[in-house]
Amino acid sequence: MTDNKSDAAALVGSSPASANTAELNRLNTKLERLSAQSKALRKAMRQFGGNFDATVWAAAFNSPDSDDINRVYTVTGGYLALVNNTAEAVRAGAS
């Protein structure tokens, strides 16, 4: 797995067309993962009741218990991944 700096370094000296192709391939990979990420988020949300009980969520969110904190992180992390990957795709499509 590479980070953005490694990706950028690999593109230095390459043609604009190959850099564009690499960027499109990277975005395509992210878009292909959105469905799986969405399913994972829904599964994580079920930990808080079939209809995502806000009371259960709030109790876990405010809990000092490490298991509750980890359950909350699975939801917030999954949500952030979806938002960030979608926003990146929208930005790329707008440019």
C-alpha positions in Angstrom: 0.0 0.0 0.0 1.3 3.4 -0.9 0.6 6.8 0.6 -0.1 10.0 -1.4 3.5 11.2 -1.2 4.7 7.9 -2.7 2.1 8.2 -5.4 3.2 11.7 -6.2 6.8 10.8 -6.2 6.2 8.0 -8.6 4.4 10.4 -11.0 7.3 12.9 -11.1 8.9 12.7 -14.5 6.0 10.8 -15.9 3.9 12.1 -18.7 0.7 14.1 -17.9 -1.4 11.3 -19.5 0.1 8.6 -17.3 -0.3 10.8 -14.2 -3.9 11.3 -15.1 -4.5 7.6 -15.7 -2.9 6.8 -12.4 -5.2 9.3 -10.6 -8.2 8.0 -12.4 -7.3 4.4 -11.4 -6.9 5.5 -7.8 -10.3 7.2 -7.7 -11.9 4.2 -9.5 -10.6 1.9 -6.8 -12.1 4.2 -4.1 -15.4 4.3 -5.9 -15.5 0.6 -6.2 -15.1 0.3 -2.4 -18.0 2.6 -1.6 -20.6 -0.2 -1.8 -18.6 -2.4 0.6 -17.9 0.5 2.9 -21.6 1.4 3.0 -22.5 -2.2 3.9 -19.9 -2.2 6.6 -21.2 1.0 8.1 -24.8 -0.4 8.2 -23.5 -3.5 9.9 -21.6 -1.3 12.5 -24.7 0.8 13.0 -26.8 -2.4 13.9 -24.7 -2.7 17.1 -26.9 0.2 18.3 -30.2 -1.5 17.5 -31.9 -2.5 14.3 -33.0 1.1 13.6 -29.9 2.7 15.1 -31.3 3.7 18.5 -30.0 7.2 19.3 -30.2 6.6 23.1 -28.0 3.5 22.9 -25.6 5.4 20.6 -25.4 8.3 23.0 -24.8 6.0 26.0 -21.9 4.3 24.1 -20.5 7.6 22.9 -20.3 9.0 26.4 -19.2 5.7 28.0 -15.7 5.3 29.4 -15.8 1.6 28.6 -13.2 0.6 25.9 -15.7 -1.8 24.2 -18.3 1.0 23.8 -15.6 3.4 22.5 -14.5 0.8 19.9 -18.2 0.2 18.9 -18.6 4.0 18.4 -15.3 4.2 16.4 -16.6 1.5 13.9 -19.5 3.8 13.1 -17.7 7.1 13.0 -14.8 5.7 11.1 -17.0 4.0 8.5 -19.0 7.2 8.1 -15.9 9.3 7.7 -14.5 6.9 5.1 -17.7 7.2 3.0 -17.9 11.0 3.3 -14.2 11.5 2.4 -14.2 9.0 -0.5 -17.4 10.5 -1.9 -16.2 14.1 -1.5 -12.9 13.2 -3.3 -14.8 11.6 -6.2 -17.1 14.7 -6.5 -14.0 17.0 -6.5 -12.3 15.0 -9.1 -15.5 14.9 -11.3 -15.8 18.7 -11.0 -12.3 19.4 -12.2 
